[in-house]
Amino acid sequence: MYSWLLDAFEPGTVADIPRPETSGSDLVPSSPAMSVEQRFGRGFMVPSAEETPARSATFGHEGAGGTTAFADPGGGLAFAYATTRIALGPPDTDPRAEALITSVYQALRTG
């Protein structure tokens, strides 16, 4: 889906998607012991520049248990990771997904 979005949408539309529109505590994954902060652009989750400077213009969604998918318009990259073994914790904290994402970006830099 993310690859299709990058190919099918006009560049101006793609550039507008990651513009933050809402942010705050997401009541679904949050609990009294831990607030899970999330930001959304035009229909997709977007990272904060402070959290992920290298991917600040990406958009996608972090799923339960470590599953994640996103598009990086600047890098021309669509990425998805799905797991059958759930990692406990808030979204965007699965070290397996982060290791894969880091490896993909390293491979793209070294070509």
N, C-alpha and C positions, 0 to 999 in steps of 0.2 A: 504494500500500500504506500509506504513512504517513498519508494523509488518511483512509483507512478505519480505521486504528487509532485515530485521534483521535475519529472518529465512533462506532465500534462498542464500544470499551472503556469501562468505567465510569471516571469521573474519578479515583477512588482508584487504580485499576490503572495508568492513564496516569501519575499522579504518582509511582508507585513504580518505573516502568521506568528512569528516569535515575539512580536511586540506585546509586552505584558499588559494584561487587562485586569486580572484579579490576583490577589495573593492573600495568604493568611492561613490559619489553622484549618486543616481538613478534618471535619468531624468524624468521618468514617474510620480512618486508621488511627486517629488520636485517641488518647485515654486520659483520665485524670493525672496519671503519672507521667505522660509524655505527649506533647503537642507535636503533630507532624505538619510542618509548614510546606505549602505548595503554591506554585505560581502557574497561571494559565494565560496563554496568548489567545489567538483566534481559534479556539476549539482544541488546542493541544497544550499539554504540560510544557513549560519552558523552565530551564535552570536559571538561577540567579548568576549574574556575572561574578559575584564574590565566591560562590560555590564552585563553579566550573568555568573559569575564564576562557579556556581554549574552546569550549563548546557553548558559549553564551548565545549564539545565534541558532542553536539547534531547537527542534521541537519534536515532541513525541509523547510517550507515556511510560511511566514506570508501573509495573504491575505487582501483584502480590507475590511474595516469596522470591524475588530476584528477577522475574521476567521483566524485560525492558525492550523498547523499540523506539527509534528516533530517526530523524532526517537531519543531515548537516548540509544545508544548501551551499555553503562556502567550499566545503570539501567534496561536494558531489557524491555524498555517501548516504546510503540507507542502511541501517543496522537493526537487527532483531536478535534477541536471545530469549529462548524459552527453556525452562527447566522442568524436570519431573521430580526433582527433589527441592522442596521449598526451603528457603533460607529464612529463618525467623528474624524479625526486626522491621524497622520502618522502611518504606520505599527508598531505593537508591543506596542501600547499604550492603548489597551482596558482593563480597569480594571476587566471586567468580565472574560476574558480569563486568565489574570494573577492570579486572585483569584482561578480559577479552577486548574491551573497548580500548584500553591502553595499548594493547598489542596491535590492534587494527590501525590506530593512528600512527604508531611507530613504523609499521610496515608501509603505510602511505608516504611517510616522510622520507624513508630510505629508498622507496621505489623499487 
